[in-house]
Amino acid sequence: MNLNHLRAFVTTARLLNFTRAAEKLHLSQPAISGQIRALEEEIGVSLFQRDGKKVALTETGARLLDKAEAVLDAAAAFLDRADSLRTAPPRHLRLGIIIGAEVLRIGKTLARLNASDPHLRIDVQQGLSGWVIAGLRSGQLDAGFFLGPNLPGDVDATELTRLTYLVAAPAAWAGEIGRADLADIARMPWIWTPENGSYPHIVRDLFSGHHLTPMKIIEADREATIVNLVASGIGLCILREEVVRAIARDDRIVVWEKGRREVPLYFVTRPDPDAPLRTLRTAVMEEWGVRPDAERAA
């Protein structure tokens, strides 16, 4: 369908005068009439009633007018977007995430970001908290998330929330776990993870100040593997509360309720954020309901 034909129809319908419509579109009156006639032939209906110099919309023309206007508006928006993309090419930022994208509200944050700055593109990569910090230091990442009590001092960080972590044990150990104190828990076998993640620091923080060291017996780097090892009777672990509660409902594990830890989750960036990075940080903070003037750890 020719947009010029639609434009001729809409302009004439608004003015109800072929001559004035031709002047507005910088065309001759026969050209306007020809375009409208071509449109009527294409769709097989009459759009105007012509009675000498008087012009009126037919009932069909009146019903089609808003649709034609919508098509023209959409075409104009398409051209505007194409022009803006040509004059301002997309900018890319690299974002490191550490746990599930849903937990970190990545989808909602990126939707918010796209609405405020459609030229900004985010490349999302996943790893551990230590990997995020290393990426910021090396320039491999522009921003990311960090979880744990061991925030380094050379990044720009904003605390978003606190996630609750609980100690989980094999279901068969329920009686022993129910009577255990912190020293007993430290002597039990622990499933460990790589040191560049948050897990080791969260567990050590649990025992800090008590001169206790957990007994590590095996290392795994996947949450599903850790859960399977606990359920199989290998040892203890510490996991996010929602994960622990879901597994406990299946009677595969028991929870040591005294081991509750509130762990800070941070949004971290390199210390010299430019305008695109500040835009991303604003979107993250708005999604988490954090004040723009919230104090950040230097």
N, C-alpha and C positions, 0 to 999 in steps of 0.2 A: 504493500500500500504506500502510495506517494504522500510524504508528509506535507508537501506543498498543497496537495488537494485538500488535506484535512485543515491546513491553515486557512485556505480560502473559504472553506465551509464555516469554520468557527468565526472568522472575522466578519463574514457577511451576516451570520446569524446574530452576532452582537450588534451590528449596525443596522441590519435590515435594509441595506441599500447597496446595490452592486457597485455603483460609481464611487461612493465613499470608501467601500472596502478596497476597491482597486487603488485608490489614492493612498490608503494606509499601507498597502503592501507594495506600493511603487510599481504597479502593473496597469495594463490597460483594462478597460471594462470587458472587452471580448475575452481577454486572457482569463479573468476571474470567472466569467460565465463558462468558459471552456473547461477550466479545472473542476468546477462544481459538477458540470455535466459528466465529465469523465468519472468522478467519484460516484455519482448516482448510477451510472452504467455498471461500474464495478460491483457495487453492493446490491444493485437491483431494486432500489427504492427511490422515491422522490423525496428530496429534502426540503424544497421550497415550493410555495404556491406563488405563482407569478400572475399578477393581474394589472397589466399595464406597467405603471411605474411603482406600484405597490408590491412589496415582497413580504411574505410571512412564512414562518416555519410550518411544515406539515407536522402532524402528530408524531410521525416517525422521526422527523428531523429533530423535534424537541426532545425526544427520548434518547437520541444518539448524541446530542450536543455535549453532555457532560463526559461521555466516554471519549469523544474526540479531544476534548480539552485535557483529559487525563493522559492521553497518548502524547500530546504535545508537551505537557509538563514533564512527563517521564523522559522524553527525548531531550528536552532542555537540561534536565538534571544529569542525564548521561553525558552530554557534551561538557557541562560544567565540571563533572568529576574527571573526565578525560583530560580537560585542560589543566586542572589542578595537579593531577598526577604527572603531567608533562613538565609543568613548571617547578614542581616540588617532588622529586622522586622519593620512593620509600626509604626510610632509614631503618637500620637493623640494630637490635640489641640482643645480647646473649644472656639468658636467664637460667640460673642453676637451681633446680628443685631437689629436695632431699627425701620427701615422703610423698604419699599419693597426691596427685594434682587436685582431687576433690577436697582433701583436707586443707590444702593450701589455697583453695578458692581460685585456682588458676583460670578456669573457664570464665567465671564471672568477672575476674579482674581484667582479662584480655578483652572481653566484650565491652567493659566500661572504657578501657583504653582506646579501643577502636572508635567508640563514639566521640571521644574527645580529640583524638589525633589519628585519623585514618591512614596517615603516611608512615606511622611507626609500626615496624614489624618485629615480632619477638621470636627468637629461636630458643626453644626450651630444651634443656638437657638435664639429665638426672644423675645424681651421684650421692655422696655422703657429705656431711657438713664440712669436714676437713678439706674435701675436694673443692667445695665452693670457695673456701678461703684461699686455697692455692690458686684457683682459677682467677680470682680477683687480683691476687698479687702478680700473677704472670701476664695478665691482660687477656686471658682466654675467656673470661666472663666479665660482664658489665655489672651484674647484680645477681642476687640469689637469696636463699633462705638458710638460716643457721639455727640449729636447735641444741640447747645445752647450757650448762652453767659455766662453760669455759670460753666465753666470747673473747677473741683476740683483740688487742688494742689498736690495731692499725687499719681498721675498716670503719666505715660510716654505718651505724646500725640503729634500727628503730625496733623496739619491742612491740610485737603485734598482739600477742596473747600468751597464755600459759597453758601447756598441755599436761594432763595428768597421766603419770606413769605408775604402774603397779607391778609388784613382784608376782610372778606366776610359777607354780610348782606342779609336778605330776599329781594327778588325782589320787594315786595310790599313797601319796605322802600326807594325806589330809590330816591324820591324827598328829603326826610329828609337827606339821606346819602350824596347827592350831595352838600348840604349846610353845612354839619357838620364840625366842627373843632375837635381837639383832646379832648377837654373837653366834647363836645357833645358825642363823641364816648365812653368816659369813663362812662357817665351816662346811656348809653343804656344797655340793658341786654346782658350778655355774657354767652356763653356756655363754661364750664370749663372742665378740665381733671385732673386726679390724679397728685399730686404734684411731684411724682418721675419721671415724664416725662419732655420733653423739653418745651411743650406748655406753661405752666404757666410762665416759666422764659422768654420766647420770648415775651409774652404779657406784662409782667411787665416791660421788657426792653423798650417796646414801650412807656410806660408812665413815665419811670424813668427820674428824673430831672424836672418834671412838677407838682409834688405833687398831682398826680391823681391816683385814685384806681378804676379799672374796677368793675362794678356791676355784680357779679356772681349770676346766678339764677338756674343753673342746671349743673350736671356733667355727662360726658360720656367718655368712654375710647376707643371707636372705631371710626376711621375716617369716615366710612360709616354712623354711627349713628349721628355723629356731622353734617355731610353734610345734612342728612335728617331733623335734627332739625332746621338748618338754613333755608333750603328751605321751611319748614313748618311755618316759621314766629316766631320761638321761640326766637332767639337772634343772636348775632354776634359770629364769631369765626375767628381764624387765621390759614391759611393752606398754604402748598407749592403752588407756583404760577401755576405750571402746572395743579394741581388739581383744583384750583380756576378757572382758565381760561376755563377748560373743562366744568365745571358746569355752568359757566356764559354763555357759548354758547347756553345752553338749556333754558336760561331765567328763571332759578330757583333762581338765586342770583344776587346781584350786588356787585361790588368791590369798596371799599374805597381806592382810589389810593394813598392817602397820608400816608397810613399805611404800606408802603413797608419796610421790614426789611431784611437785609442780614445776615443770621445766619451761623456761622462757623460749619462745619462738621469735626469732628476729628476721627482719628484712635487711639485708646488708648490700652495700654498694662500695665501689672504690671511693676513696676520699675526695675526689675532685669531680663530682657529677656535673655533666653538661646539661643542656636544656632537655634533650630527649630522655635522659636518665631521670631527671627531676620529674618529667611528665609520668614516667612509669612509676616512680616512687609515690607520686600523688595518687595515682589510680589504686595502688596497693593499699595505701593508708586509708583511702576513702572506703574501699571494700571491707576493710577490717574495722572501720569506725574509729581510727586513730586520729587525733587532732593534728593538723598540719604543723603546729608549733610544738609538737611533742618533743621532749628532750631526747636526743640521740646520743648513744655512746660513741665517743670520739675514738 
